[in-house]
Amino acid sequence: MYFKRLKDLRVDNDYLQKDIAKFLGITQQYYSKYELGQYTIPLEFVIKLSKFYDVSVDYIVGLSDDKKTKTRKK
Protein backbone atom coordinates (compact mmCIF):
# COMPACT_ATOMS: atom_id res chain seq x y z
CA MET A 1 0.00 0.00 0.00
CA TYR A 2 1.28 3.44 -0.94
CA PHE A 3 1.16 6.28 1.56
CA LYS A 4 2.25 9.52 -0.13
CA ARG A 5 2.46 11.26 3.21
CA LEU A 6 5.46 9.17 4.27
CA LYS A 7 7.64 11.14 1.88
CA ASP A 8 5.82 14.43 2.50
CA LEU A 9 6.37 14.20 6.26
CA ARG A 10 10.01 13.25 5.85
CA VAL A 11 10.74 16.10 3.44
CA ASP A 12 8.73 18.65 5.44
CA ASN A 13 10.80 17.77 8.51
CA ASP A 14 14.14 17.89 6.65
CA TYR A 15 15.04 14.23 7.05
CA LEU A 16 16.73 11.97 4.56
CA GLN A 17 15.53 8.45 3.84
CA LYS A 18 18.62 7.12 5.60
CA ASP A 19 17.65 9.03 8.77
CA ILE A 20 14.19 7.48 8.90
CA ALA A 21 15.53 4.06 7.95
CA LYS A 22 18.01 4.22 10.83
CA PHE A 23 15.20 5.22 13.21
CA LEU A 24 13.18 2.19 12.06
CA GLY A 25 16.20 -0.14 12.11
CA ILE A 26 16.14 -0.95 8.40
CA THR A 27 18.19 -0.02 5.34
CA GLN A 28 17.61 3.12 3.30
CA GLN A 29 16.92 0.96 0.24
CA TYR A 30 14.19 -0.93 2.08
CA TYR A 31 12.62 2.27 3.40
CA SER A 32 12.58 3.77 -0.10
CA LYS A 33 10.42 0.81 -1.20
CA TYR A 34 7.83 1.87 1.40
CA GLU A 35 7.75 5.42 0.06
CA LEU A 36 7.38 4.14 -3.49
CA GLY A 37 4.64 1.71 -2.52
CA GLN A 38 6.65 -1.30 -3.65
CA TYR A 39 6.51 -2.86 -0.18
CA THR A 40 3.74 -2.58 2.37
CA ILE A 41 4.95 -0.77 5.47
CA PRO A 42 4.22 -2.72 8.66
CA LEU A 43 1.68 -1.24 11.04
CA GLU A 44 4.27 -1.08 13.81
CA PHE A 45 6.37 1.27 11.62
CA VAL A 46 3.35 3.43 10.82
CA ILE A 47 2.70 3.78 14.56
CA LYS A 48 6.36 4.59 15.28
CA LEU A 49 6.38 7.22 12.55
CA SER A 50 3.13 8.77 13.76
CA LYS A 51 4.73 9.25 17.17
CA PHE A 52 8.00 10.44 15.64
CA TYR A 53 6.29 13.09 13.50
CA ASP A 54 3.61 13.78 16.12
CA VAL A 55 0.74 13.12 13.73
CA SER A 56 -2.10 10.62 13.76
CA VAL A 57 -1.93 7.26 12.03
CA ASP A 58 -5.08 8.30 10.16
CA TYR A 59 -3.16 11.26 8.75
CA ILE A 60 -0.27 9.10 7.54
CA VAL A 61 -2.54 6.59 5.82
CA GLY A 62 -4.69 9.31 4.25
CA LEU A 63 -7.90 8.72 6.19
CA SER A 64 -7.82 12.25 7.59
CA ASP A 65 -6.39 15.60 6.64
CA ASP A 66 -6.09 16.53 10.33
CA LYS A 67 -2.59 15.88 11.60
CA LYS A 68 -3.72 15.40 15.19
CA THR A 69 -6.11 12.79 16.48
CA LYS A 70 -9.41 14.20 17.64
CA THR A 71 -10.93 12.68 20.72
CA ARG A 72 -14.57 11.79 20.77
CA LYS A 73 -16.89 13.17 23.39
CA LYS A 74 -18.94 10.64 25.31
C-alpha positions in Angstrom: 0.0 0.0 0.0 1.3 3.4 -0.9 1.2 6.3 1.6 2.2 9.5 -0.1 2.5 11.3 3.2 5.5 9.2 4.3 7.6 11.1 1.9 5.8 14.4 2.5 6.4 14.2 6.3 10.0 13.2 5.8 10.7 16.1 3.4 8.7 18.6 5.4 10.8 17.8 8.5 14.1 17.9 6.7 15.0 14.2 7.0 16.7 12.0 4.6 15.5 8.5 3.8 18.6 7.1 5.6 17.7 9.0 8.8 14.2 7.5 8.9 15.5 4.1 7.9 18.0 4.2 10.8 15.2 5.2 13.2 13.2 2.2 12.1 16.2 -0.1 12.1 16.1 -0.9 8.4 18.2 0.0 5.3 17.6 3.1 3.3 16.9 1.0 0.2 14.2 -0.9 2.1 12.6 2.3 3.4 12.6 3.8 -0.1 10.4 0.8 -1.2 7.8 1.9 1.4 7.8 5.4 0.1 7.4 4.1 -3.5 4.6 1.7 -2.5 6.7 -1.3 -3.7 6.5 -2.9 -0.2 3.7 -2.6 2.4 4.9 -0.8 5.5 4.2 -2.7 8.7 1.7 -1.2 11.0 4.3 -1.1 13.8 6.4 1.3 11.6 3.3 3.4 10.8 2.7 3.8 14.6 6.4 4.6 15.3 6.4 7.2 12.5 3.1 8.8 13.8 4.7 9.3 17.2 8.0 10.4 15.6 6.3 13.1 13.5 3.6 13.8 16.1 0.7 13.1 13.7 -2.1 10.6 13.8 -1.9 7.3 12.0 -5.1 8.3 10.2 -3.2 11.3 8.7 -0.3 9.1 7.5 -2.5 6.6 5.8 -4.7 9.3 4.2 -7.9 8.7 6.2 -7.8 12.2 7.6 -6.4 15.6 6.6 -6.1 16.5 10.3 -2.6 15.9 11.6 -3.7 15.4 15.2 -6.1 12.8 16.5 -9.4 14.2 17.6 -10.9 12.7 20.7 -14.6 11.8 20.8 -16.9 13.2 23.4 -18.9 10.6 25.3 
